[in-house]
Every structure is written in C-alpha cells, then in structure tokens.
Amino acid sequence: MSSVNNTHIHPNYHPPNYQKSGGFDILHPLRQFIDSIQIKNYRLAHLICQIIPCCCPFERKVTLFGLNIHIPAMCKLNPLYDNLVGLRFRALSYLSNECGEDVTKYIC
C-alpha cells in the first residue's frame, strides 16, 4: 500500500470552545494541540485508531454476591474526551475517504 501524503482538513470542523467566559482553562493548550493534529498519512491514522478506543474501556458489568452491578462509562468525565474522539474520527475519515480503506475493524 502506498503512503498518501495529502493534508486531510475538514473545512467545516470547528472544535468546541471549552473556555468559559471569564474562566481559566488549564487544559486549553493541550486541547488546541490535539485539535490541530492533521492526519497526513495512513500510518498515523492507523496508530490513532488503535490507541484511542471506539468505546469507553471502563464500562463494566460486575456480579457481586449474586447481584448484577453496572459501572457506567467514565469517559465523559475525561476533560479531553471530545478532543480525542474528534481526533479518532478525523483519522477514520482519512482512512476511509483518502485511502479507500475499510474501517469497520475500528468501529465497535
């Protein structure tokens, strides 16, 4: 498979504004960095899709003393959750649209 070096930019992509008016967002530089990552080749796109899970890995169903306990996903509590999901989506879009790859193996 040949490497595709086109810059993959979504013209209508506008990352959410997390900074509240008058507030200080200590994670703003990290959010900006994640949102500015451009998917330029298939190796980077595959790496991102492998590292960032398609669903929260912390959701569990546990049986304790005969009772079924559901532990909800905690990913929404991650302050970078939306940025990481957006990055993964951009990587999937690049693989699908620019490289013509089947991305169903990365979707759960």
Biopython code that builds the backbone (N, CA, C, O; Angstrom):
import numpy as np
from Bio.PDB.StructureBuilder import StructureBuilder

atoms = [
    (1, "MET", "N", (0.847, -1.172, 0.000)),
    (1, "MET", "CA", (0.000, 0.000, 0.000)),
    (1, "MET", "C", (0.887, 1.226, 0.000)),
    (1, "MET", "O", (1.852, 1.284, 0.761)),
    (2, "SER", "N", (0.593, 2.182, -0.811)),
    (2, "SER", "CA", (1.420, 3.376, -0.903)),
    (2, "SER", "C", (0.977, 4.405, 0.128)),
    (2, "SER", "O", (-0.183, 4.457, 0.537)),
    (3, "SER", "N", (1.929, 5.208, 0.525)),
    (3, "SER", "CA", (1.659, 6.254, 1.510)),
    (3, "SER", "C", (1.008, 7.444, 0.822)),
    (3, "SER", "O", (1.449, 7.867, -0.247)),
    (4, "VAL", "N", (-0.020, 7.971, 1.421)),
    (4, "VAL", "CA", (-0.706, 9.139, 0.892)),
    (4, "VAL", "C", (-0.301, 10.313, 1.768)),
    (4, "VAL", "O", (-0.487, 10.264, 2.984)),
    (5, "ASN", "N", (0.242, 11.360, 1.182)),
    (5, "ASN", "CA", (0.748, 12.479, 1.958)),
    (5, "ASN", "C", (-0.115, 13.724, 1.827)),
    (5, "ASN", "O", (0.369, 14.825, 2.088)),
    (6, "ASN", "N", (-1.363, 13.591, 1.436)),
    (6, "ASN", "CA", (-2.252, 14.747, 1.351)),
    (6, "ASN", "C", (-2.641, 15.204, 2.743)),
    (6, "ASN", "O", (-2.824, 14.388, 3.646)),
    (7, "THR", "N", (-2.765, 16.493, 2.910)),
    (7, "THR", "CA", (-3.230, 17.024, 4.183)),
    (7, "THR", "C", (-4.737, 16.860, 4.238)),
    (7, "THR", "O", (-5.449, 17.256, 3.315)),
    (8, "HIS", "N", (-5.218, 16.273, 5.325)),
    (8, "HIS", "CA", (-6.639, 15.983, 5.459)),
    (8, "HIS", "C", (-7.247, 16.984, 6.431)),
    (8, "HIS", "O", (-7.097, 16.850, 7.645)),
    (9, "ILE", "N", (-7.926, 17.973, 5.900)),
    (9, "ILE", "CA", (-8.530, 19.017, 6.721)),
    (9, "ILE", "C", (-10.026, 19.053, 6.438)),
    (9, "ILE", "O", (-10.445, 19.050, 5.281)),
    (10, "HIS", "N", (-10.812, 19.086, 7.474)),
    (10, "HIS", "CA", (-12.248, 19.225, 7.322)),
    (10, "HIS", "C", (-12.571, 20.713, 7.373)),
    (10, "HIS", "O", (-12.398, 21.337, 8.420)),
    (11, "PRO", "N", (-13.039, 21.303, 6.262)),
    (11, "PRO", "CA", (-13.270, 22.744, 6.236)),
    (11, "PRO", "C", (-14.362, 23.202, 7.196)),
    (11, "PRO", "O", (-14.362, 24.362, 7.610)),
    (12, "ASN", "N", (-15.279, 22.335, 7.554)),
    (12, "ASN", "CA", (-16.379, 22.716, 8.440)),
    (12, "ASN", "C", (-16.132, 22.303, 9.886)),
    (12, "ASN", "O", (-17.019, 22.433, 10.730)),
    (13, "TYR", "N", (-14.916, 21.797, 10.179)),
    (13, "TYR", "CA", (-14.604, 21.358, 11.540)),
    (13, "TYR", "C", (-14.229, 22.564, 12.383)),
    (13, "TYR", "O", (-13.273, 23.276, 12.077)),
    (14, "HIS", "N", (-14.985, 22.786, 13.439)),
    (14, "HIS", "CA", (-14.701, 23.846, 14.391)),
    (14, "HIS", "C", (-14.719, 23.215, 15.772)),
    (14, "HIS", "O", (-15.785, 22.861, 16.276)),
    (15, "PRO", "N", (-13.533, 23.068, 16.401)),
    (15, "PRO", "CA", (-13.511, 22.439, 17.718)),
    (15, "PRO", "C", (-14.332, 23.229, 18.719)),
    (15, "PRO", "O", (-14.422, 24.453, 18.625)),
    (16, "PRO", "N", (-14.932, 22.535, 19.677)),
    (16, "PRO", "CA", (-15.756, 23.217, 20.665)),
    (16, "PRO", "C", (-14.934, 24.208, 21.481)),
    (16, "PRO", "O", (-13.737, 24.011, 21.694)),
    (17, "ASN", "N", (-15.582, 25.265, 21.930)),
    (17, "ASN", "CA", (-14.929, 26.254, 22.770)),
    (17, "ASN", "C", (-15.156, 25.860, 24.223)),
    (17, "ASN", "O", (-16.269, 25.988, 24.733)),
    (18, "TYR", "N", (-14.115, 25.384, 24.889)),
    (18, "TYR", "CA", (-14.257, 24.881, 26.247)),
    (18, "TYR", "C", (-14.055, 25.955, 27.302)),
    (18, "TYR", "O", (-14.460, 25.780, 28.451)),
    (19, "GLN", "N", (-13.439, 27.049, 26.929)),
    (19, "GLN", "CA", (-13.161, 28.079, 27.920)),
    (19, "GLN", "C", (-14.416, 28.879, 28.206)),
    (19, "GLN", "O", (-15.012, 29.462, 27.301)),
    (20, "LYS", "N", (-14.806, 28.903, 29.441)),
    (20, "LYS", "CA", (-15.979, 29.663, 29.852)),
    (20, "LYS", "C", (-15.587, 31.126, 29.946)),
    (20, "LYS", "O", (-14.438, 31.459, 30.238)),
    (21, "SER", "N", (-16.541, 31.980, 29.698)),
    (21, "SER", "CA", (-16.236, 33.413, 29.760)),
    (21, "SER", "C", (-15.756, 33.774, 31.159)),
    (21, "SER", "O", (-16.411, 33.473, 32.157)),
    (22, "GLY", "N", (-14.606, 34.422, 31.207)),
    (22, "GLY", "CA", (-14.054, 34.838, 32.482)),
    (22, "GLY", "C", (-13.340, 33.735, 33.227)),
    (22, "GLY", "O", (-12.782, 33.985, 34.296)),
    (23, "GLY", "N", (-13.337, 32.510, 32.696)),
    (23, "GLY", "CA", (-12.693, 31.395, 33.375)),
    (23, "GLY", "C", (-11.324, 31.100, 32.799)),
    (23, "GLY", "O", (-10.957, 31.612, 31.742)),
    (24, "PHE", "N", (-10.580, 30.277, 33.498)),
    (24, "PHE", "CA", (-9.256, 29.878, 33.070)),
    (24, "PHE", "C", (-9.274, 28.383, 32.809)),
    (24, "PHE", "O", (-9.647, 27.600, 33.683)),
    (25, "ASP", "N", (-8.873, 27.982, 31.607)),
    (25, "ASP", "CA", (-8.843, 26.566, 31.235)),
    (25, "ASP", "C", (-7.392, 26.129, 31.147)),
    (25, "ASP", "O", (-6.700, 26.447, 30.180)),
    (26, "ILE", "N", (-6.932, 25.402, 32.150)),
    (26, "ILE", "CA", (-5.541, 24.975, 32.194)),
    (26, "ILE", "C", (-5.222, 23.972, 31.075)),
    (26, "ILE", "O", (-4.067, 23.833, 30.673)),
    (27, "LEU", "N", (-6.235, 23.286, 30.585)),
    (27, "LEU", "CA", (-6.031, 22.292, 29.532)),
    (27, "LEU", "C", (-6.141, 22.870, 28.125)),
    (27, "LEU", "O", (-6.013, 22.138, 27.143)),
    (28, "HIS", "N", (-6.376, 24.167, 28.020)),
    (28, "HIS", "CA", (-6.557, 24.786, 26.706)),
    (28, "HIS", "C", (-5.396, 24.521, 25.739)),
    (28, "HIS", "O", (-5.655, 24.199, 24.580)),
    (29, "PRO", "N", (-4.132, 24.642, 26.159)),
    (29, "PRO", "CA", (-3.041, 24.351, 25.221)),
    (29, "PRO", "C", (-3.050, 22.904, 24.734)),
    (29, "PRO", "O", (-2.762, 22.642, 23.566)),
    (30, "LEU", "N", (-3.376, 21.972, 25.613)),
    (30, "LEU", "CA", (-3.433, 20.566, 25.218)),
    (30, "LEU", "C", (-4.610, 20.309, 24.275)),
    (30, "LEU", "O", (-4.477, 19.564, 23.303)),
    (31, "ARG", "N", (-5.750, 20.920, 24.558)),
    (31, "ARG", "CA", (-6.912, 20.803, 23.665)),
    (31, "ARG", "C", (-6.577, 21.352, 22.280)),
    (31, "ARG", "O", (-6.911, 20.748, 21.260)),
    (32, "GLN", "N", (-5.911, 22.507, 22.262)),
    (32, "GLN", "CA", (-5.527, 23.117, 20.991)),
    (32, "GLN", "C", (-4.572, 22.223, 20.228)),
    (32, "GLN", "O", (-4.695, 22.082, 19.011)),
    (33, "PHE", "N", (-3.619, 21.614, 20.925)),
    (33, "PHE", "CA", (-2.662, 20.722, 20.280)),
    (33, "PHE", "C", (-3.366, 19.528, 19.653)),
    (33, "PHE", "O", (-3.110, 19.192, 18.497)),
    (34, "ILE", "N", (-4.258, 18.881, 20.414)),
    (34, "ILE", "CA", (-4.977, 17.707, 19.894)),
    (34, "ILE", "C", (-5.834, 18.095, 18.696)),
    (34, "ILE", "O", (-5.870, 17.376, 17.697)),
    (35, "ASP", "N", (-6.522, 19.224, 18.793)),
    (35, "ASP", "CA", (-7.390, 19.662, 17.699)),
    (35, "ASP", "C", (-6.601, 20.096, 16.464)),
    (35, "ASP", "O", (-7.149, 20.119, 15.362)),
    (36, "SER", "N", (-5.331, 20.439, 16.632)),
    (36, "SER", "CA", (-4.533, 20.897, 15.495)),
    (36, "SER", "C", (-3.793, 19.766, 14.788)),
    (36, "SER", "O", (-3.176, 19.995, 13.747)),
    (37, "ILE", "N", (-3.842, 18.556, 15.329)),
    (37, "ILE", "CA", (-3.157, 17.431, 14.691)),
    (37, "ILE", "C", (-3.821, 17.147, 13.355)),
    (37, "ILE", "O", (-5.023, 16.890, 13.278)),
    (38, "GLN", "N", (-3.013, 17.200, 12.305)),
    (38, "GLN", "CA", (-3.511, 16.921, 10.965)),
    (38, "GLN", "C", (-3.127, 15.501, 10.582)),
    (38, "GLN", "O", (-1.989, 15.076, 10.778)),
    (39, "ILE", "N", (-4.074, 14.791, 10.045)),
    (39, "ILE", "CA", (-3.836, 13.426, 9.614)),
    (39, "ILE", "C", (-3.260, 13.497, 8.199)),
    (39, "ILE", "O", (-3.953, 13.870, 7.252)),
    (40, "LYS", "N", (-1.983, 13.135, 8.070)),
    (40, "LYS", "CA", (-1.305, 13.276, 6.788)),
    (40, "LYS", "C", (-0.897, 11.959, 6.157)),
    (40, "LYS", "O", (-0.584, 11.931, 4.967)),
    (41, "ASN", "N", (-0.889, 10.876, 6.902)),
    (41, "ASN", "CA", (-0.532, 9.591, 6.313)),
    (41, "ASN", "C", (-1.274, 8.460, 7.005)),
    (41, "ASN", "O", (-1.789, 8.619, 8.112)),
    (42, "TYR", "N", (-1.319, 7.327, 6.340)),
    (42, "TYR", "CA", (-2.130, 6.215, 6.833)),
    (42, "TYR", "C", (-1.548, 5.588, 8.083)),
    (42, "TYR", "O", (-2.302, 5.048, 8.893)),
    (43, "ARG", "N", (-0.233, 5.635, 8.275)),
    (43, "ARG", "CA", (0.359, 5.047, 9.484)),
    (43, "ARG", "C", (-0.073, 5.804, 10.733)),
    (43, "ARG", "O", (-0.410, 5.196, 11.748)),
    (44, "LEU", "N", (-0.060, 7.120, 10.658)),
    (44, "LEU", "CA", (-0.529, 7.927, 11.783)),
    (44, "LEU", "C", (-2.009, 7.670, 12.044)),
    (44, "LEU", "O", (-2.425, 7.534, 13.195)),
    (45, "ALA", "N", (-2.802, 7.604, 10.981)),
    (45, "ALA", "CA", (-4.239, 7.357, 11.129)),
    (45, "ALA", "C", (-4.499, 5.997, 11.784)),
    (45, "ALA", "O", (-5.347, 5.888, 12.669)),
    (46, "HIS", "N", (-3.776, 4.969, 11.353)),
    (46, "HIS", "CA", (-3.937, 3.637, 11.961)),
    (46, "HIS", "C", (-3.514, 3.657, 13.426)),
    (46, "HIS", "O", (-4.180, 3.056, 14.269)),
    (47, "LEU", "N", (-2.425, 4.333, 13.735)),
    (47, "LEU", "CA", (-1.954, 4.406, 15.112)),
    (47, "LEU", "C", (-2.991, 5.073, 16.008)),
    (47, "LEU", "O", (-3.263, 4.595, 17.109)),
    (48, "ILE", "N", (-3.564, 6.165, 15.543)),
    (48, "ILE", "CA", (-4.586, 6.876, 16.319)),
    (48, "ILE", "C", (-5.802, 5.978, 16.545)),
    (48, "ILE", "O", (-6.336, 5.920, 17.653)),
    (49, "CYS", "N", (-6.236, 5.281, 15.501)),
    (49, "CYS", "CA", (-7.409, 4.399, 15.634)),
    (49, "CYS", "C", (-7.137, 3.228, 16.568)),
    (49, "CYS", "O", (-8.061, 2.726, 17.208)),
    (50, "GLN", "N", (-5.894, 2.785, 16.658)),
    (50, "GLN", "CA", (-5.552, 1.686, 17.556)),
    (50, "GLN", "C", (-5.401, 2.153, 18.996)),
    (50, "GLN", "O", (-5.750, 1.423, 19.923)),
    (51, "ILE", "N", (-4.886, 3.362, 19.193)),
    (51, "ILE", "CA", (-4.635, 3.855, 20.543)),
    (51, "ILE", "C", (-5.904, 4.365, 21.219)),
    (51, "ILE", "O", (-6.134, 4.094, 22.397)),
    (52, "ILE", "N", (-6.723, 5.100, 20.475)),
    (52, "ILE", "CA", (-7.947, 5.675, 21.053)),
    (52, "ILE", "C", (-9.079, 4.677, 20.849)),
    (52, "ILE", "O", (-9.452, 4.411, 19.707)),
    (53, "PRO", "N", (-9.637, 4.119, 21.916)),
    (53, "PRO", "CA", (-10.678, 3.095, 21.771)),
    (53, "PRO", "C", (-11.984, 3.674, 21.216)),
    (53, "PRO", "O", (-12.281, 4.856, 21.384)),
    (54, "CYS", "N", (-12.754, 2.806, 20.552)),
    (54, "CYS", "CA", (-14.022, 3.257, 19.959)),
    (54, "CYS", "C", (-15.122, 3.398, 21.010)),
    (54, "CYS", "O", (-16.103, 4.108, 20.793)),
    (55, "CYS", "N", (-14.962, 2.738, 22.120)),
    (55, "CYS", "CA", (-15.925, 2.889, 23.206)),
    (55, "CYS", "C", (-15.145, 2.896, 24.514)),
    (55, "CYS", "O", (-13.998, 2.452, 24.568)),
    (56, "CYS", "N", (-15.759, 3.388, 25.535)),
    (56, "CYS", "CA", (-15.080, 3.541, 26.811)),
    (56, "CYS", "C", (-14.697, 2.176, 27.382)),
    (56, "CYS", "O", (-15.560, 1.316, 27.558)),
    (57, "PRO", "N", (-13.423, 1.974, 27.669)),
    (57, "PRO", "CA", (-12.988, 0.674, 28.187)),
    (57, "PRO", "C", (-13.295, 0.474, 29.665)),
    (57, "PRO", "O", (-13.025, -0.595, 30.213)),
    (58, "PHE", "N", (-13.852, 1.486, 30.315)),
    (58, "PHE", "CA", (-14.074, 1.383, 31.752)),
    (58, "PHE", "C", (-15.486, 0.959, 32.130)),
    (58, "PHE", "O", (-15.759, 0.694, 33.301)),
    (59, "GLU", "N", (-16.386, 0.891, 31.155)),
    (59, "GLU", "CA", (-17.744, 0.454, 31.458)),
    (59, "GLU", "C", (-17.715, -1.047, 31.754)),
    (59, "GLU", "O", (-17.162, -1.824, 30.976)),
    (60, "ARG", "N", (-18.292, -1.444, 32.848)),
    (60, "ARG", "CA", (-18.236, -2.846, 33.262)),
    (60, "ARG", "C", (-19.580, -3.304, 33.827)),
    (60, "ARG", "O", (-20.353, -2.518, 34.374)),
    (61, "LYS", "N", (-19.823, -4.589, 33.675)),
    (61, "LYS", "CA", (-20.929, -5.251, 34.369)),
    (61, "LYS", "C", (-20.288, -6.273, 35.291)),
    (61, "LYS", "O", (-19.598, -7.192, 34.851)),
    (62, "VAL", "N", (-20.533, -6.091, 36.574)),
    (62, "VAL", "CA", (-19.893, -6.920, 37.590)),
    (62, "VAL", "C", (-20.971, -7.653, 38.374)),
    (62, "VAL", "O", (-22.009, -7.077, 38.698)),
    (63, "THR", "N", (-20.725, -8.918, 38.676)),
    (63, "THR", "CA", (-21.621, -9.674, 39.533)),
    (63, "THR", "C", (-20.960, -9.793, 40.903)),
    (63, "THR", "O", (-19.871, -10.352, 41.034)),
    (64, "LEU", "N", (-21.627, -9.265, 41.910)),
    (64, "LEU", "CA", (-21.081, -9.260, 43.259)),
    (64, "LEU", "C", (-22.137, -9.813, 44.199)),
    (64, "LEU", "O", (-23.208, -9.226, 44.354)),
    (65, "PHE", "N", (-21.838, -10.934, 44.821)),
    (65, "PHE", "CA", (-22.763, -11.615, 45.730)),
    (65, "PHE", "C", (-24.104, -11.895, 45.061)),
    (65, "PHE", "O", (-25.159, -11.767, 45.683)),
    (66, "GLY", "N", (-24.052, -12.276, 43.797)),
    (66, "GLY", "CA", (-25.259, -12.609, 43.064)),
    (66, "GLY", "C", (-26.015, -11.416, 42.504)),
    (66, "GLY", "O", (-27.039, -11.594, 41.845)),
    (67, "LEU", "N", (-25.533, -10.207, 42.751)),
    (67, "LEU", "CA", (-26.176, -9.004, 42.224)),
    (67, "LEU", "C", (-25.407, -8.503, 41.004)),
    (67, "LEU", "O", (-24.177, -8.442, 41.012)),
    (68, "ASN", "N", (-26.146, -8.148, 39.963)),
    (68, "ASN", "CA", (-25.517, -7.568, 38.790)),
    (68, "ASN", "C", (-25.374, -6.065, 38.994)),
    (68, "ASN", "O", (-26.360, -5.353, 39.187)),
    (69, "ILE", "N", (-24.145, -5.602, 38.950)),
    (69, "ILE", "CA", (-23.861, -4.186, 39.149)),
    (69, "ILE", "C", (-23.315, -3.617, 37.841)),
    (69, "ILE", "O", (-22.401, -4.183, 37.240)),
    (70, "HIS", "N", (-23.876, -2.511, 37.417)),
    (70, "HIS", "CA", (-23.420, -1.845, 36.194)),
    (70, "HIS", "C", (-22.601, -0.622, 36.583)),
    (70, "HIS", "O", (-23.107, 0.292, 37.234)),
    (71, "ILE", "N", (-21.334, -0.611, 36.182)),
    (71, "ILE", "CA", (-20.475, 0.549, 36.411)),
    (71, "ILE", "C", (-20.475, 1.346, 35.118)),
    (71, "ILE", "O", (-19.972, 0.865, 34.103)),
    (72, "PRO", "N", (-21.030, 2.560, 35.130)),
    (72, "PRO", "CA", (-21.150, 3.328, 33.883)),
    (72, "PRO", "C", (-19.793, 3.789, 33.367)),
    (72, "PRO", "O", (-18.811, 3.846, 34.107)),
    (73, "ALA", "N", (-19.765, 4.113, 32.092)),
    (73, "ALA", "CA", (-18.553, 4.619, 31.463)),
    (73, "ALA", "C", (-18.162, 5.952, 32.095)),
    (73, "ALA", "O", (-19.003, 6.822, 32.319)),
    (74, "MET", "N", (-16.905, 6.087, 32.368)),
    (74, "MET", "CA", (-16.409, 7.304, 32.997)),
    (74, "MET", "C", (-15.744, 8.231, 31.980)),
    (74, "MET", "O", (-15.212, 9.273, 32.363)),
    (75, "CYS", "N", (-15.760, 7.880, 30.707)),
    (75, "CYS", "CA", (-15.043, 8.647, 29.694)),
    (75, "CYS", "C", (-15.531, 10.087, 29.588)),
    (75, "CYS", "O", (-14.738, 10.987, 29.312)),
    (76, "LYS", "N", (-16.805, 10.314, 29.800)),
    (76, "LYS", "CA", (-17.321, 11.677, 29.716)),
    (76, "LYS", "C", (-16.735, 12.560, 30.808)),
    (76, "LYS", "O", (-16.784, 13.785, 30.704)),
    (77, "LEU", "N", (-16.179, 11.951, 31.856)),
    (77, "LEU", "CA", (-15.533, 12.728, 32.895)),
    (77, "LEU", "C", (-14.124, 13.160, 32.495)),
    (77, "LEU", "O", (-13.552, 14.060, 33.110)),
    (78, "ASN", "N", (-13.568, 12.526, 31.472)),
    (78, "ASN", "CA", (-12.250, 12.893, 30.959)),
    (78, "ASN", "C", (-12.373, 14.259, 30.284)),
    (78, "ASN", "O", (-13.156, 14.405, 29.346)),
    (79, "PRO", "N", (-11.630, 15.246, 30.733)),
    (79, "PRO", "CA", (-11.781, 16.592, 30.162)),
    (79, "PRO", "C", (-11.328, 16.695, 28.704)),
    (79, "PRO", "O", (-11.650, 17.677, 28.035)),
    (80, "LEU", "N", (-10.593, 15.710, 28.201)),
    (80, "LEU", "CA", (-10.130, 15.717, 26.809)),
    (80, "LEU", "C", (-10.918, 14.744, 25.945)),
    (80, "LEU", "O", (-10.546, 14.496, 24.798)),
    (81, "TYR", "N", (-12.001, 14.192, 26.480)),
    (81, "TYR", "CA", (-12.781, 13.169, 25.777)),
    (81, "TYR", "C", (-13.223, 13.622, 24.379)),
    (81, "TYR", "O", (-12.994, 12.915, 23.398)),
    (82, "ASP", "N", (-13.847, 14.781, 24.288)),
    (82, "ASP", "CA", (-14.360, 15.254, 22.997)),
    (82, "ASP", "C", (-13.225, 15.499, 22.000)),
    (82, "ASP", "O", (-13.391, 15.243, 20.808)),
    (83, "ASN", "N", (-12.091, 15.982, 22.465)),
    (83, "ASN", "CA", (-10.958, 16.226, 21.588)),
    (83, "ASN", "C", (-10.393, 14.917, 21.046)),
    (83, "ASN", "O", (-10.062, 14.828, 19.864)),
    (84, "LEU", "N", (-10.280, 13.903, 21.899)),
    (84, "LEU", "CA", (-9.747, 12.618, 21.468)),
    (84, "LEU", "C", (-10.710, 11.898, 20.521)),
    (84, "LEU", "O", (-10.279, 11.284, 19.545)),
    (85, "VAL", "N", (-12.001, 11.974, 20.805)),
    (85, "VAL", "CA", (-12.990, 11.364, 19.911)),
    (85, "VAL", "C", (-12.960, 12.067, 18.549)),
    (85, "VAL", "O", (-13.074, 11.412, 17.513)),
    (86, "GLY", "N", (-12.809, 13.382, 18.546)),
    (86, "GLY", "CA", (-12.703, 14.126, 17.291)),
    (86, "GLY", "C", (-11.468, 13.734, 16.502)),
    (86, "GLY", "O", (-11.528, 13.600, 15.279)),
    (87, "LEU", "N", (-10.347, 13.547, 17.190)),
    (87, "LEU", "CA", (-9.116, 13.118, 16.530)),
    (87, "LEU", "C", (-9.287, 11.734, 15.922)),
    (87, "LEU", "O", (-8.866, 11.493, 14.791)),
    (88, "ARG", "N", (-9.899, 10.831, 16.665)),
    (88, "ARG", "CA", (-10.130, 9.473, 16.151)),
    (88, "ARG", "C", (-11.052, 9.512, 14.931)),
    (88, "ARG", "O", (-10.829, 8.788, 13.961)),
    (89, "PHE", "N", (-12.075, 10.346, 14.977)),
    (89, "PHE", "CA", (-12.995, 10.469, 13.852)),
    (89, "PHE", "C", (-12.273, 11.010, 12.619)),
    (89, "PHE", "O", (-12.513, 10.538, 11.508)),
    (90, "ARG", "N", (-11.396, 11.990, 12.801)),
    (90, "ARG", "CA", (-10.640, 12.525, 11.671)),
    (90, "ARG", "C", (-9.734, 11.457, 11.071)),
    (90, "ARG", "O", (-9.572, 11.389, 9.852)),
    (91, "ALA", "N", (-9.144, 10.623, 11.927)),
    (91, "ALA", "CA", (-8.292, 9.530, 11.438)),
    (91, "ALA", "C", (-9.121, 8.509, 10.655)),
    (91, "ALA", "O", (-8.703, 8.054, 9.590)),
    (92, "LEU", "N", (-10.293, 8.151, 11.183)),
    (92, "LEU", "CA", (-11.170, 7.217, 10.466)),
    (92, "LEU", "C", (-11.615, 7.798, 9.126)),
    (92, "LEU", "O", (-11.658, 7.089, 8.121)),
    (93, "SER", "N", (-11.940, 9.071, 9.117)),
    (93, "SER", "CA", (-12.364, 9.727, 7.878)),
    (93, "SER", "C", (-11.241, 9.725, 6.856)),
    (93, "SER", "O", (-11.478, 9.493, 5.671)),
    (94, "TYR", "N", (-10.030, 9.980, 7.303)),
    (94, "TYR", "CA", (-8.885, 9.976, 6.397)),
    (94, "TYR", "C", (-8.694, 8.591, 5.786)),
    (94, "TYR", "O", (-8.531, 8.454, 4.574)),
    (95, "LEU", "N", (-8.716, 7.564, 6.639)),
    (95, "LEU", "CA", (-8.527, 6.201, 6.135)),
    (95, "LEU", "C", (-9.609, 5.820, 5.139)),
    (95, "LEU", "O", (-9.328, 5.202, 4.112)),
    (96, "SER", "N", (-10.828, 6.184, 5.440)),
    (96, "SER", "CA", (-11.953, 5.815, 4.589)),
    (96, "SER", "C", (-11.987, 6.627, 3.298)),
    (96, "SER", "O", (-12.108, 6.065, 2.210)),
    (97, "ASN", "N", (-11.881, 7.950, 3.419)),
    (97, "ASN", "CA", (-12.056, 8.819, 2.252)),
    (97, "ASN", "C", (-10.802, 8.955, 1.403)),
    (97, "ASN", "O", (-10.874, 8.856, 0.178)),
    (98, "GLU", "N", (-9.664, 9.179, 2.028)),
    (98, "GLU", "CA", (-8.432, 9.434, 1.281)),
    (98, "GLU", "C", (-7.722, 8.154, 0.861)),
    (98, "GLU", "O", (-7.154, 8.084, -0.229)),
    (99, "CYS", "N", (-7.752, 7.143, 1.724)),
    (99, "CYS", "CA", (-7.023, 5.901, 1.436)),
    (99, "CYS", "C", (-7.930, 4.810, 0.885)),
    (99, "CYS", "O", (-7.442, 3.807, 0.362)),
    (100, "GLY", "N", (-9.239, 4.991, 0.995)),
    (100, "GLY", "CA", (-10.181, 3.984, 0.488)),
    (100, "GLY", "C", (-10.159, 2.683, 1.285)),
    (100, "GLY", "O", (-10.498, 1.626, 0.753)),
    (101, "GLU", "N", (-9.773, 2.747, 2.525)),
    (101, "GLU", "CA", (-9.697, 1.531, 3.357)),
    (101, "GLU", "C", (-11.024, 1.235, 4.038)),
    (101, "GLU", "O", (-11.835, 2.128, 4.282)),
    (102, "ASP", "N", (-11.219, -0.025, 4.333)),
    (102, "ASP", "CA", (-12.392, -0.459, 5.090)),
    (102, "ASP", "C", (-12.069, -0.252, 6.572)),
    (102, "ASP", "O", (-11.151, -0.884, 7.094)),
    (103, "VAL", "N", (-12.797, 0.608, 7.244)),
    (103, "VAL", "CA", (-12.512, 0.946, 8.639)),
    (103, "VAL", "C", (-13.425, 0.220, 9.626)),
    (103, "VAL", "O", (-13.448, 0.557, 10.810)),
    (104, "THR", "N", (-14.176, -0.771, 9.148)),
    (104, "THR", "CA", (-15.109, -1.461, 10.041)),
    (104, "THR", "C", (-14.394, -2.171, 11.190)),
    (104, "THR", "O", (-14.999, -2.404, 12.236)),
    (105, "LYS", "N", (-13.128, -2.515, 11.016)),
    (105, "LYS", "CA", (-12.403, -3.175, 12.110)),
    (105, "LYS", "C", (-12.143, -2.217, 13.281)),
    (105, "LYS", "O", (-11.847, -2.667, 14.388)),
    (106, "TYR", "N", (-12.249, -0.923, 13.052)),
    (106, "TYR", "CA", (-12.036, 0.067, 14.094)),
    (106, "TYR", "C", (-13.350, 0.567, 14.707)),
    (106, "TYR", "O", (-13.328, 1.422, 15.592)),
    (107, "ILE", "N", (-14.466, 0.054, 14.257)),
    (107, "ILE", "CA", (-15.760, 0.514, 14.759)),
    (107, "ILE", "C", (-16.383, -0.595, 15.593)),
    (107, "ILE", "O", (-16.442, -1.750, 15.171)),
    (108, "CYS", "N", (-16.850, -0.228, 16.786)),
    (108, "CYS", "CA", (-17.476, -1.254, 17.638)),
    (108, "CYS", "C", (-18.950, -1.040, 17.764)),
    (108, "CYS", "O", (-19.630, -1.810, 18.443)),
]
sb = StructureBuilder()
sb.init_structure("model")
sb.init_model(0)
sb.init_chain("A")
sb.init_seg("    ")
for serial, (resi, resn, name, xyz) in enumerate(atoms, 1):
    if name == "N":
        sb.init_residue(resn, " ", resi, " ")
    sb.init_atom(name, np.array(xyz, "f"), 0.0, 1.0, " ", f" {name:<3s}", serial, name[0])
structure = sb.get_structure()
